[in-house]
């Protein structure tokens, strides 16, 4: 039997620049990647009650399956970590990226942003709030999307938010990548918070999460405070 050298499934050929790979356990497939900031992002989004993919630090037993000791030392030396999350698609439910959704909408002369809001307005607005508070500059069109029922081909809701290893930057005035107009993450979040009134008080009782500096945490709390008032 001839082995195929190329695999053409989204679940096994994950896109993106970060080093990553899949490990199968008895309860499913887990994506392991270099990306320490997934850990504090998960904690913050849990506190905000915003749906997201949960990450945890990979244990040595898994890491030893694919990394040499030299490589492990290099990753630790640059202050990074290997983290993992469970595959969130199934044989019945697939993910459709916004990039793919946009192509479909444009083929039928539909506005993809307006259609995205129609699918779940709350989830769309929560994404604006999450990206500003996390100062996430990597929500490109392959980093958000929707669940699709494979049998019917129908969109059935938003995917939980994922891929936050480029969050917590100290850049100000980051532009939103999920809005039709060119506006900043701050402006998009302000517009969303006017409607949702997301409770951010839980953040104030949290300690600085693992992998964040105290300065990064203070900057996050400052951003949260900027949109947290009730009279924006």
N, C-alpha and C positions, 0 to 999 in steps of 0.2 A: 504494500500500500504506500503510495507516494505522499509524503508530507507536504502540506501547503505552507509556503513561506510567508504569505500575506494573509492577514485577518481583517475582514471588513465588517466589524460590528462596533458600534459606539461604545459598548460596555468594556471592550478589551483594548481598544486603541484610543485611550483617553487623550484629548487634545490639551494644549497648554504647554507652557515653557518649563514648569517645575518638573523635576525628576519624580517619576511615579511608577507604580506597578500594582498588579492585583494579586492577592493571596486568597485561596479558597479554604474556608473552614467548614465545619459540619453544618453551620447555620447560614452559610451563604458566602458571597464574595466580598472582600474588603479591599478598598483602595488605599494604598500606602503612598505617602508623598512627603516631600520636603516642604514644610510649611507650618512653622510654630505658631503663627498668628491665627490659625484656625481655632486654637484652643481658647484664647481670650475672646475671640469673636463669638464662639459658641456660648460662652458664659454670659456675655452682654446681651445677645439676642434672646437667650432663655429668660433673662431678667426683664426684658421688654415684652415677653410673650409674643415674639415674632417667629413664625415657623422657619426652621432652618435645618440643615444637615448637621448632626452632632459629630464632633471629632474627639478622639482621644489619642494620647501619646502611645505609639506602638511599643510593644514590649520587646525585649532582647531576643526572645525565642523566634519571633517573626522576622526581626531585622537581620538576624544571623542567616536567614535563608537566602538573602540576596545581596548583602553588603559585606565587603571585606573589612577587616579590622582597621586597615589604613583609611578606608573611606568613611567609616564610622567616626574615627578620630578627626578627620577633616571636617565633617558636618558639625561635630561638637565644637571644633575650634573656631568656626565662623559664627557660632552662636545660634545655629539652627537645630531643628529637631525633626524626626520622622513621626508623622501623625497618620491616623487612618479613620475611615468612615465606611459604613456598610453600603453596598450597592442599593440605590433607592428605586431602581426600575425592576420590573419582573417580566415574565413571559407574556403577561396580560396587559401590562401598563408600560408604555414607552415614554421617553422624554422628547419633546419637540423644542428645540432652542428658538429663541426669538429671531435669530437669523433665518431659520427655516420658515418660521411663521410669517416673517416679513415678506419673504419671497412669494409665499402663497397669497397673502393679502394683496400684494402689488399686482399679481397676475389677474386678480379679480377686481382691480381698481378700488380696493378698500384701504383705509388708513390703518396701518398696523398698530399704531399707538392707541387710537380710539378703540380698536377691536380688543386690544390687550386689556384696557380698562373695563370693557364690558364683561370680560370673562370673570374677573373678580376685582372690583374696585378697591376693596380693603387691602388685599394682598399687594396690589400695585402700589398703593400709597404707603404701606408699611415698608416696602422696599426702598422708597425715597428716604424715609426716616432712618432706616438701618444704615444705608450707605453714607449718609451725612454723619451720623454719630460715630460710625467706624472709620470715617474718612477713607472710604474704599474707592480707589481710582481704577478698578479693574472690572467693572460690571459691563463688559462688552457684550455683544449680541449672542455669544456662545455661553455666557455665564449667567443666564437666566432664561426661564422658559416655562413650559407647561407640560402637564401629563396628558397623554392621549391613550384612549382605549384602543388596543390593537385590533379588536374584532370589529368595532364600529367605525374606527377612524375618527372619532369625535374627541375634541379637547374637553377634558373633564376638570380642569383646575390648574392652578399654579404649582410648579415644583417648589419644594422648600428652598430657601436661599442657600447657596453654597459658594465655595471658592473665595475665601477671604484672606488668602496669604499675602495679598498686597495692601491690606488695610493698615490703619494706624500710621499713615504717613504724616509728616509735619508740613506738607504743602497746604497752602490756603487757596481758596478760590477754585477748587477742583470742579471741573464741569461734569454735569450729569451725562451719563451715556444711555439713560433709559427714558428720556423725555424728547418730544418732537422738537421743541425749541431749544436753542442754546442757552441754558441757564446753569447756575452753579448747583452743587449738591445742597448747599444751604438754602437757596431759594426753592428748590424742589421740595425739601423737607419742610420748610415753613408752610408752603401751600398744602402739603399733606397733613401737617399737624393742626392746621386750622380746622380741618374736617374730622380727623380721627381723635384728637386730644389724647394721644398715647400717654399712659402713666409712666413716667421715667423715674419716679421716686425710689424705686428699688435699687437703682444704680448708686444712689447716695449712701446706701447702707453696705455696699459691697467693698471689699478690700481690693487692692490692685491685683488683677488676675496674673497668673503665671505667664511669663514671657514678655510682659509689658514692663517698661520702666515707669517710675513714678511720674516722670514728665509726660509720657504718653498717656497715662491714666488721667492726669490732671487736664490735659488737653481734651480728652474724651468727655470728661465731666463738664468742661466748659462748653463744648459743642452741644451736649445734651441740654445744658442750662439755657443755651441760646434759643432753643425751640420749645422748651418745656413749659413756658408760661401760658396762662389761659387767656391772655389778652394780646396775642401777637397781632 
